[in-house]
């Protein structure tokens, strides 16, 4: 094994002693007890090779050339204060033992000692380590459920994958490019990245580049000095500088002019900002989270977006799945927003009927979560559940299951008829029906294929 390679996570006991005979004897004792042991003759570099969540325990001699046992203990506990470290010595140095225990050693064994004492201490330390890591995992899971699942509701596979990606990226300082359709929740994701990161106590500054007039975008982002241009009567701190120590969320980045893109590229590469009308370079400690609804690679190929900026931003892309790919998450989100709206307006909550639930699942949600939230607000206010004319509302149906199924079937066919179809074949394929069956159902429900279309096809 390389001297600088990570310690294998399957190793249960890391044994360090410069005495080859004792090292071999202790290693055999632990091995015969069924424990996976890695024996080293030096503690040099061990602190860098152990991950914070390494699941084993360390047994180390105190008096060794190079890094001694106490120095190793300090280095390991700087990374993970809970890691059990057992120290051994052959000198019977009581003050040293006291010093070791005060420094956080799990146990202190004086040579020579019975092998049973070592095994008993190691097993107890391993039990403690397992408990520590289980509790740590539970705390992280609870934190994730509270912090992230509370922001990004849903149990579909795309939603769970998005939460995993956000959790992984939030722990880093990498700039992120969020890709998502209009209304898909790009700012929600950007805030989650910020609030789950080490920058959570710093500012979160959001700006929509598409909403800024071309004449003010540079001043808004980079700031200006008094007199930098006509009307600049006093110094203005730009959004980048204001976000120092935190996160800047830059939405609709595709709308930025090529000139501003040049300055943004320099800022990302050098982490400095220069106000308009100033020669002073101001160092920045910020994370930039950019968002777009366009294909920036295509925009770069067309000359509308700088290719070098695209490649600089595309290091950590994060795609938000549109609502139509998230299955029954639509129901969960709708009920959540409807309940919140009912409470906000002090109205009794309304219950979705089976046909209305089916309608929500059927809808394509071109406006994504924003459209759904608006629909839930209208529903909570007691208005008809209509989905932006992409499908007719489903009336409440009295009667048993068969009557409700008939009404639902008619509504689904009517919804598909409202969409453009050039032929009966296209309509039948969209509904997943043979054409003869479709003809029968159209007749049964009193529906007609659109005029001007080829019904015979």
Secondary structure, 3 states (H helix, E strand, C coil): CCCCCCCCCCCCEEEECCCHHHHHHHHHHHHHCCCCEEEECCCCCHHHHCCCCCCCEEEEECCCCCCCHHHHHHHHHHHCCCCCEEEEECCCCHHHHHHHHHCCCCEEEECCCCHHHHHHHHHHHHHHHHHHHHHHHHHHHHHHHHHCCCCCCCCCHHHHHHHHHHHHHHCCCCCEEEECCCCCCHHHHHHHHHHCCCCCCCCEEEEEHHHCCCCCHHHHHHCECCCCCCCCCCCECCHHHHCCCCEEEEECHHHCCHHHHHHHHHHHHHCEECCECCCCCEECCCEEEEEECCCHHHHHHCCCCCHHHHHHHHHHEEECCCHHHCCCHHHHHHHHHHHHHHHHCCCCCCCCCHHHHHHHHHCCCCCHHHHHHHHHHHHHCCCCCCCCCCCCCCCCCCCCHHHHHHHHHHHHHHHHHCCCCCEHHHHHHHHCCCHHHHHHHHHHHCCCCCCCCECCC
